[in-house]
Every structure is written in C-alpha cells, then in structure tokens.
Amino acid sequence: MERNIRLNYGFSFFQFIGLTSLWVFYLSQKGFSAVEIGMMEAVFHSASFCFEVPSGGLADRLGYRNVLILSRVANSISCLFIVASTSFMWVTIGFIFSALSYNLASGTNEALVYESLKNEKKEQRYLTIWSTTTMIMEIASSVGMVLAGLLSMYYFDGVYWIQLAMNGCAILLAWWMVDPKRPQKQHTIRQVMKHAVAEVKKSPKLVRFMLSFAFVDACRATYVLYVQSYFETLAINGFRLSLLLVISSVFQVVSVRFAPKLVATYSLPVIYLSNVLLTAVAIASSGSVRVGIVLASFFVANALEALMYPIQSDVINQLIQSDQRATVNSISSLCYSLVMIPVFPLVGWFIDATNYAPTYLWLGILVGLCGSYLALKIKRVEGEDKKK
C-alpha cells in the first residue's frame, strides 16, 4: 500500500500539470468568439454536474485504479478533439470529455489514498500525505502554467500534444497501482449510489460539513476567478499576470505544509472560523484602490484554499464508509457545484451593476456573516460528539 502512495504522488503531478490552463487564449487564437467560449464553459459545467455522482459510483464499483486510468483516457480524447478541430461542435464535445475526466478523478484519488492507509491501519497519516499531495499539485500547476506561457508564443498546439504525453505517464503510474481491499456490499453502480445517498442522509454531521466547506470554497473560487479580470483594469495582464499566478502558487505550496500542524494544535471550529474570517477580509479588501492590498488579498485567498483542501478532505473521509468512499466524495464535490451555480452568476451580475469594489465588499461581508454562523453549527456538532 505504501507503493500506492508513492505512485499517486507521480500520478497527481501529471494529472494537475497546468498545461491547458490558458485554454481561453488558445481557443481565441483558433478563431472562437467570446460567446462560443462561454457556451463551451457552460457545457462543461452542465456535463460535470451530470457526471459527478455516477462517476463516484463507478469508482466504488470498478475500483479506484481503473477509474483513474479512465480519467486520463477521457482527458486524452478531450485534448485530441480540441487540438485537431476548429469546429464548435467537436471542440464542445472535447469539453464534455474534459468534464468526464475531471469527475472520474474527483474524489477517486482521495479514496485510493485513504483506503490504502486504512488497509495498514494508518489512517492518521492521511492528512500529512494529502498535504504533500496538494503541494505536488500546486507545483505541477505552476510548472505547467510557465510552460504553457512559453509555448503560447511559439507553438500553442504543442500544449495539448505534451498534455497527451503527460496523460500517458499518468496512465502508466496508475497501471502499477493496486486497488486496496474493501468490503463489497453492492453489486451494481446504481446500488452503490443509492446506498451512498442513504448514508449521507442519515449523517447530518457529514452533510453540515460538506455544505459548510462548499460555501466558503465556492465564494472564494468565485472571487479568484473574477479578480483575474479585475487585474486587467489595474494594468496587470500578460506576463505580469502569469508571474503573479506563479508567485501565488509559491505561497500555496508553503501554506499547505502547515495543515497537519494546524490540525494538531487547534480544533476544527477554530480552524474553520479563522478560515472564514481571513477569507472575508481578503475578499472585502480586494476593492481597495491600492494595488499592493489587492495583490496581498489575492495571495491570502489562494493560500487559504490550498491550506484548507487537505484538512477538509481528512474531515470528510473520516466520516465515510469504505465501500462508498468515492461516491460520497463525489457528493461532496456536488455540494460545491450547487453553491457555485447561483453564486457565480450573481456575483458577475453585481459586478456589472456596481463594479468590483462594492461587489467584493458585500461578498466579503456575506462570507463573514454566513461563515461565522456555520462555524457555530460546526462547534455545536463537535460539542455533541464529545458528550457522546
């Protein structure tokens, strides 16, 4: 099982290398309009919403290793459709395969690592190992971003051809993995999904954690996505923007290393409330006229995202049964999508109606107030567990 952990480090690097992170610019150079690109993104999210839970059921039924391989195969098909075609229809089909690839891997990686450790009765190591995995993901994203930026000036198609090679490396590593032993109580994907949903319904604590984490993550992600267009109004674009994103990744890599120590020192309610308040301040402060404050806020928000990712994963996985781990992790991802669907367009509308500064101020206040309320709920749940 230790071999699985080492192989997954390599798989995560090849999976998260951010070679195709400049896809908007790439498609613009291929002649697609902003409306067409927006429609492709909408198709991606719609497909992702449909695939999320079934893909988790597939992982619990067919095995984590097989589904990780399928995720890279789907991503390879996506790359081929996108790089080889200038047709809106075929590139959009590529986006559907990209969504499928994302969903197949979503939660499956975590489930593989946690179950591998559980087989050896070493679940307590999960937070440390997943923190290291998150750090590798951030490094891979930065490396890919720099490489994509360089190729965009000379041979942009090369980004997708190299991504195909990276997928081949990831498939090879996944092939060498061994599925951890798990109890098999269900015989069909439908039964796996049905049982997982039933288990989630019976665990108010799990539902509360999922929704609480999803709320802050979705608000923070919405802020980060829109702030990149805000940077253009501050004359931060092109090479400056790429450099800024790389610097942000460095802060993320550093911050994630503190996750195990943070959990060992403070309780979950304290960690969650601190995350909420710092995120709220970072978002609200981004409306400042001072560029330095905007950049500092951006770095803080991204660093908090990286720091909380392994902590949240550890909390959720401790409450999931082995035979439905990937499915329930997918339900957790679905909670994030459910929050993003109304929040993202609402914030966009508010920006168009009022501008960035007031939008970030009110979004920060919303995160602070709602997040504090959710922190109290988490504290109450933790207190009830201690009494038991």
C-alpha positions in Angstrom: 0.0 0.0 0.0 2.9 2.3 0.6 3.7 1.8 -3.1 0.3 3.3 -3.9 1.1 6.4 -2.0 4.4 6.9 -3.9 2.8 6.2 -7.3 -0.1 8.6 -6.5 2.4 11.4 -5.9 3.6 11.0 -9.5 0.1 10.5 -10.9 -1.1 13.7 -9.1 1.8 15.7 -10.7 0.9 14.5 -14.2 -2.8 14.9 -13.6 -2.6 18.5 -12.3 0.2 19.9 -14.5 -1.4 23.1 -15.7 -0.5 22.9 -19.4 -4.0 23.7 -20.7 -4.7 26.5 -18.1 -4.6 29.1 -20.9 -7.4 27.4 -22.9 -9.3 30.7 -23.3 -6.4 32.3 -25.1 -5.9 29.2 -27.1 -9.4 29.0 -28.4 -9.5 32.7 -29.1 -6.4 32.2 -31.3 -8.3 29.4 -33.1 -11.0 31.9 -34.0 -13.7 31.2 -31.5 -15.7 34.2 -30.2 -16.2 35.0 -26.5 -19.8 33.9 -26.8 -18.8 30.5 -28.2 -16.1 30.1 -25.5 -18.7 30.9 -22.8 -21.1 28.3 -24.2 -18.3 25.7 -24.1 -17.7 26.5 -20.5 -21.4 26.2 -19.7 -21.5 22.8 -21.4 -18.5 21.8 -19.3 -20.2 22.6 -16.0 -23.5 21.1 -17.1 -21.8 17.8 -18.1 -19.8 17.9 -14.8 -23.0 18.3 -12.8 -24.5 15.2 -14.5 -21.3 13.0 -14.3 -20.3 13.8 -10.7 -22.1 11.3 -8.5 -22.3 8.4 -11.2 -18.5 8.7 -11.6 -18.0 8.2 -7.9 -20.3 5.1 -8.0 -18.3 3.8 -10.9 -15.1 4.1 -8.9 -16.6 2.3 -5.9 -17.8 -0.5 -8.2 -15.0 -0.9 -10.7 -12.1 0.1 -8.5 -10.1 3.3 -8.0 -7.2 2.3 -10.2 -9.3 1.5 -13.2 -11.3 4.8 -12.9 -8.1 6.8 -12.6 -6.9 5.3 -15.8 -10.2 6.1 -17.5 -10.0 9.7 -16.3 -6.7 10.2 -18.2 -8.1 8.4 -21.3 -11.1 10.8 -21.3 -8.7 13.7 -20.9 -6.7 12.5 -23.9 -9.8 12.2 -26.0 -10.7 15.8 -24.9 -7.2 17.1 -26.0 -7.5 15.4 -29.4 -10.9 16.9 -30.1 -9.7 20.4 -29.0 -6.4 20.5 -30.8 -7.4 18.7 -34.0 -10.6 20.7 -34.8 -11.8 24.2 -35.4 -15.4 23.2 -35.3 -17.5 24.5 -32.5 -19.4 21.2 -32.2 -16.3 19.0 -32.0 -14.4 21.2 -29.6 -17.5 21.3 -27.4 -17.6 17.5 -27.4 -14.0 17.8 -26.2 -15.2 19.9 -23.3 -17.7 17.1 -22.4 -14.9 14.6 -22.3 -12.9 17.1 -20.2 -15.7 17.2 -17.7 -15.9 13.4 -17.6 -12.2 13.3 -17.0 -12.5 15.7 -14.1 -15.4 13.8 -12.5 -13.8 10.4 -12.8 -10.7 11.6 -10.9 -12.7 13.8 -8.4 -12.7 12.0 -5.1 -11.2 8.8 -6.5 -7.6 9.9 -5.8 -8.5 10.7 -2.2 -10.4 7.5 -1.8 -7.4 5.5 -3.1 -5.0 7.1 -0.7 -7.3 6.8 2.3 -8.2 3.2 1.7 -4.6 2.3 1.1 -3.7 3.7 4.5 -6.8 2.2 6.1 -5.7 -1.3 5.0 -2.5 -0.7 7.0 -4.4 0.9 9.9 -2.5 4.1 9.3 -5.5 6.5 8.6 -3.9 9.1 10.9 -1.2 9.7 8.3 -3.8 10.8 5.7 -3.7 14.5 6.5 0.1 14.6 6.2 0.2 12.6 3.0 -2.7 14.5 1.4 -1.0 17.8 2.3 2.1 16.6 0.4 -0.1 15.6 -2.5 -1.7 19.0 -2.5 1.8 20.6 -2.6 2.7 18.5 -5.6 -0.5 19.5 -7.3 0.4 23.2 -6.8 3.9 22.7 -8.1 2.6 20.9 -11.1 0.1 23.6 -11.8 2.9 26.3 -11.7 5.3 24.3 -13.9 2.6 23.7 -16.5 1.5 27.4 -16.4 5.0 28.6 -17.2 5.5 26.0 -19.9 2.1 26.9 -21.5 3.0 30.6 -21.4 6.2 29.9 -23.3 4.6 27.6 -25.9 1.8 30.1 -26.5 4.4 32.4 -28.1 5.8 29.8 -30.5 3.6 26.7 -30.9 0.4 26.8 -28.9 -0.8 23.4 -30.2 2.2 21.9 -28.5 0.5 22.4 -25.1 -2.1 19.8 -26.0 0.4 17.3 -27.5 2.6 17.5 -24.4 -0.6 17.0 -22.3 -1.2 13.8 -24.2 2.3 12.6 -23.2 1.7 13.6 -19.6 -1.5 11.5 -19.6 0.4 8.6 -20.9 2.8 8.9 -17.9 -0.1 9.1 -15.5 -1.8 6.0 -17.0 1.4 4.0 -16.6 1.7 5.0 -12.9 -1.9 4.2 -12.3 -1.4 0.8 -14.0 1.2 -0.1 -11.4 -1.2 0.7 -8.5 -3.0 -1.9 -6.6 -6.6 -1.4 -5.5 -6.9 -1.6 -1.7 -9.1 -4.3 -0.3 -12.6 -3.0 0.6 -15.9 -4.6 1.6 -18.1 -5.1 -1.4 -21.7 -4.9 -0.3 -23.3 -3.7 -3.6 -23.3 -5.3 -7.0 -24.3 -2.5 -9.3 -23.4 1.1 -9.7 -27.0 2.1 -9.1 -27.0 0.3 -5.8 -23.7 1.9 -4.8 -25.1 5.3 -5.5 -28.4 4.6 -3.7 -26.7 3.3 -0.6 -24.2 6.3 -0.5 -27.0 8.8 -0.8 -28.9 7.0 2.0 -25.8 7.1 4.2 -25.3 10.8 3.6 -29.0 11.4 4.6 -28.5 9.5 7.8 -25.5 11.7 8.8 -26.5 15.3 9.5 -22.9 15.9 10.6 -21.5 14.9 7.3 -24.0 17.0 5.4 -23.2 20.0 7.5 -19.5 19.7 7.0 -19.9 19.3 3.2 -22.2 22.3 2.9 -20.1 24.5 5.2 -16.9 23.7 3.4 -18.6 24.1 0.0 -19.9 27.6 0.9 -16.6 29.1 1.7 -14.8 27.3 -1.2 -17.4 28.4 -3.8 -17.3 32.1 -2.6 -13.5 32.1 -2.6 -13.3 30.4 -6.0 -15.8 33.0 -7.4 -13.7 35.8 -6.1 -10.5 34.3 -7.5 -12.0 33.8 -11.0 -13.4 37.3 -11.3 -10.4 39.0 -9.7 -8.3 37.9 -12.7 -10.4 40.1 -15.0 -10.2 42.8 -12.3 -6.4 42.7 -12.7 -6.8 43.9 -16.3 -8.4 47.1 -15.1 -5.3 47.5 -12.9 -2.9 47.0 -15.9 -1.9 43.6 -14.6 -2.0 41.3 -17.6 0.1 39.2 -20.0 3.4 38.3 -18.5 2.7 40.2 -15.3 -0.4 38.1 -14.7 1.5 34.8 -15.4 4.2 35.9 -12.9 1.5 36.8 -10.4 -0.1 33.4 -10.6 3.3 31.7 -10.2 4.1 33.8 -7.1 0.6 32.9 -5.7 1.4 29.2 -6.3 4.6 29.5 -4.2 2.5 30.9 -1.3 0.1 28.0 -1.8 2.9 25.4 -1.7 4.3 26.9 1.5 0.9 27.2 3.3 -0.2 23.6 2.6 2.7 22.3 4.7 1.2 23.9 7.8 -2.1 21.9 7.5 -1.0 18.9 9.8 0.4 21.2 12.5 -2.7 23.3 12.4 -5.0 20.3 13.0 -2.8 19.1 15.8 -2.9 22.4 17.6 -6.4 23.8 17.1 -10.0 22.4 16.9 -12.0 22.2 13.7 -14.4 25.0 14.7 -11.4 27.4 15.4 -9.7 26.4 12.1 -13.0 26.9 10.1 -13.8 30.2 11.8 -10.3 31.6 11.2 -10.5 30.4 7.6 -13.9 32.2 7.2 -12.8 35.5 8.7 -9.4 35.7 6.9 -11.2 34.8 3.6 -13.9 37.5 4.3 -11.2 40.1 5.0 -9.2 39.2 1.9 -12.3 39.4 -0.4 -13.5 42.7 1.1 -10.0 44.2 0.9 -9.7 43.5 -2.8 -11.8 46.5 -3.6 -9.0 48.8 -2.4 -7.6 51.4 -4.7 -4.1 50.3 -3.7 -2.7 47.5 -5.9 -0.5 46.2 -3.1 -3.5 45.4 -1.0 -5.3 43.8 -3.9 -2.4 41.5 -4.6 -1.9 40.7 -0.9 -5.6 39.7 -0.6 -5.3 37.5 -3.7 -2.3 35.7 -2.3 -4.0 35.2 1.1 -7.2 33.8 -0.5 -5.3 31.3 -2.7 -3.1 30.3 0.2 -6.1 29.6 2.4 -7.6 27.5 -0.3 -4.5 25.3 -0.5 -4.3 25.1 3.3 -7.9 24.0 3.8 -8.1 21.5 1.0 -6.3 18.6 2.8 -7.9 19.5 6.1 -11.4 19.3 4.7 -10.6 16.1 2.8 -9.4 14.5 6.0 -12.5 15.6 8.0 -14.9 14.3 5.3 -13.1 10.9 4.7 -13.1 10.1 8.4 -16.9 10.0 8.2 -17.3 7.8 5.1 -17.6 4.0 4.9 -15.0 2.2 2.7 -17.4 0.7 0.2 -18.8 4.1 -0.8 -15.9 6.4 -0.3 -15.5 7.7 -3.9 -19.3 8.1 -4.3 -19.7 10.2 -1.1 -16.6 12.3 -2.0 -18.4 13.0 -5.3 -21.5 14.1 -3.4 -19.2 16.5 -1.5 -18.0 17.9 -4.8 -21.6 18.2 -5.9 -22.3 20.4 -2.9 -19.6 22.8 -4.2 -21.2 22.9 -7.6 -24.6 23.5 -6.1 -23.3 26.6 -4.3 -21.3 27.8 -7.4 -24.3 27.6 -9.7 -26.2 30.6 -8.1 -23.2 32.4 -6.6 -21.0 32.8 -9.7 -23.6 34.4 -12.0 -25.0 36.5 -9.1 -21.6 38.0 -8.4 -21.0 38.6 -12.1 -24.3 40.5 -12.3 -23.4 42.5 -9.2 -20.0 43.5 -10.8 -21.7 44.6 -14.0 -24.3 46.6 -12.0 -22.0 48.2 -9.4 -18.3 47.5 -10.2 -15.6 45.4 -8.4 -15.1 47.3 -5.2 -18.6 47.2 -3.8 -19.1 43.7 -5.0 -16.1 42.4 -3.1 -17.1 44.4 -0.1 -20.5 42.8 0.1 -19.2 39.3 -0.9 -16.7 39.6 2.0 -19.5 40.6 4.4 -21.6 37.7 3.2 -18.8 35.2 3.7 -18.0 36.6 7.2 -21.6 36.5 8.4 -22.8 33.2 6.9 -19.4 31.5 7.6 -19.5 32.6 11.2 -23.0 31.1 11.6 -21.8 27.9 10.0 -18.8 27.8 12.4 -21.2 27.9 15.3 -23.1 25.0 13.9 -19.8 23.0 13.5 -18.9 23.8 17.1 -22.2 22.6 18.3 -21.8 19.3 16.4 -18.3 18.8 17.7 -19.6 19.5 21.3 -22.4 16.9 20.9 -19.9 14.3 19.8 -17.7 15.0 22.8 -20.6 14.4 25.1 -21.3 11.1 23.5 
